[in-house]
Every structure is written in structure tokens, then in C-alpha cells.
């Protein structure tokens, strides 16, 4: 993949998904480790908040997250892989 690869924030597919938006800026590869959902992928701060509830579409979901330190926003893309009954 090149620096010009576009990723869909809804389904996570590359370039040819039905949600493709050619005006979206390309995602640059991160040199740091994998995103763990608890730290900002830009500045590594743990001071992050969700701006909305998870929006589910079938077994996929998205949630807008913002870092309170660097003010950047991104989508967490979620996939339902199973469920468990609570007691």
C-alpha cells in the first residue's frame, strides 16, 4: 500500500467500497505500534473521549473519538464478533 491509500471509516475497506469519498485525505502509515483504543494514535495521550455512541450497521460499527490534548478526531471502527449473556 502507498501513502495515497484511502480507508473507509464505515466499513474499513480500501478505495473501492460503496462509501468511498475521493475528497478524504489519505491515511499515512503510523510508525508506532498498533492502535489499542485507549490512546490517541497521533500523540499517544490517554486523554481521549468518545463524541457519540457507537453507530452500528449490521455487524460493523463506528464511533467518533477526540483527543483532548492534540484536538485530533478519528473513527474507531468496530466489528461484532460475538456476544455473551450477562448474569
C-alpha positions as CSV (number, residue, x, y, z in Angstrom):
1,X,0.0,0.0,0.0
2,X,1.2,3.5,-0.7
3,X,0.7,6.8,1.2
4,X,-2.2,7.5,-1.1
5,X,-4.4,4.6,0.1
6,X,-7.8,5.6,1.3
7,X,-9.6,3.7,4.1
8,X,-13.4,3.8,4.6
9,X,-14.3,4.9,8.1
10,X,-17.5,3.0,7.9
11,X,-16.5,-0.5,6.7
12,X,-12.7,-0.3,6.8
13,X,-12.4,-1.3,3.2
14,X,-9.9,0.2,0.8
15,X,-10.8,2.6,-2.1
16,X,-13.5,0.5,-3.8
17,X,-16.1,0.3,-1.1
18,X,-19.6,1.9,-1.6
19,X,-18.7,4.7,0.9
20,X,-15.6,5.8,-0.9
21,X,-15.0,9.5,-0.8
22,X,-12.2,10.8,-3.1
23,X,-12.1,14.1,-1.1
24,X,-10.9,12.3,2.1
25,X,-7.3,12.9,2.9
26,X,-5.1,9.8,2.6
27,X,-4.2,8.0,5.8
28,X,-0.5,7.9,6.5
29,X,1.0,4.8,7.9
30,X,1.9,5.0,11.6
31,X,5.4,4.1,12.6
32,X,4.2,3.3,16.2
33,X,2.6,0.1,17.2
34,X,-0.9,-1.0,16.6
35,X,-3.8,1.3,17.8
36,X,-5.1,-0.1,21.1
37,X,-8.2,2.0,21.5
38,X,-7.1,3.6,24.8
39,X,-4.5,6.1,23.5
40,X,-4.5,8.8,20.8
41,X,-2.9,7.3,17.6
42,X,-1.4,10.8,16.9
43,X,0.1,11.9,20.2
44,X,-0.2,8.8,22.3
45,X,-2.2,10.6,25.0
46,X,-4.7,8.7,27.1
47,X,-6.9,11.8,27.4
48,X,-9.4,10.8,24.8
49,X,-13.3,10.9,24.7
50,X,-16.0,9.5,22.6
51,X,-18.2,12.1,20.9
52,X,-21.1,9.8,20.2
53,X,-22.5,6.4,20.9
54,X,-21.5,3.5,18.7
55,X,-23.4,3.6,15.4
56,X,-24.0,0.0,14.3
57,X,-24.7,-1.2,10.8
58,X,-25.2,-4.9,10.9
59,X,-22.1,-6.4,12.5
60,X,-19.9,-3.2,12.0
61,X,-19.9,0.0,13.9
62,X,-18.2,3.3,14.1
63,X,-17.6,5.8,16.9
64,X,-16.1,9.3,16.7
65,X,-13.2,9.8,19.2
66,X,-11.4,13.0,20.0
67,X,-8.1,13.6,21.8
68,X,-8.4,16.4,24.3
69,X,-4.6,17.1,24.1
70,X,-3.9,17.4,20.4
71,X,-7.6,18.0,19.4
72,X,-7.5,15.4,16.6
73,X,-10.5,13.3,15.8
74,X,-10.8,9.8,14.3
75,X,-13.3,7.0,13.8
76,X,-13.0,3.8,15.8
77,X,-14.2,1.0,13.5
78,X,-15.7,-1.9,15.4
79,X,-16.7,-5.4,14.3
80,X,-19.1,-7.5,16.3
81,X,-17.5,-10.9,16.7
82,X,-19.9,-12.5,19.2
83,X,-22.0,-11.9,22.2
84,X,-22.2,-13.2,25.8
85,X,-25.1,-13.4,28.1
86,X,-24.8,-11.4,31.3
87,X,-25.8,-12.8,34.7
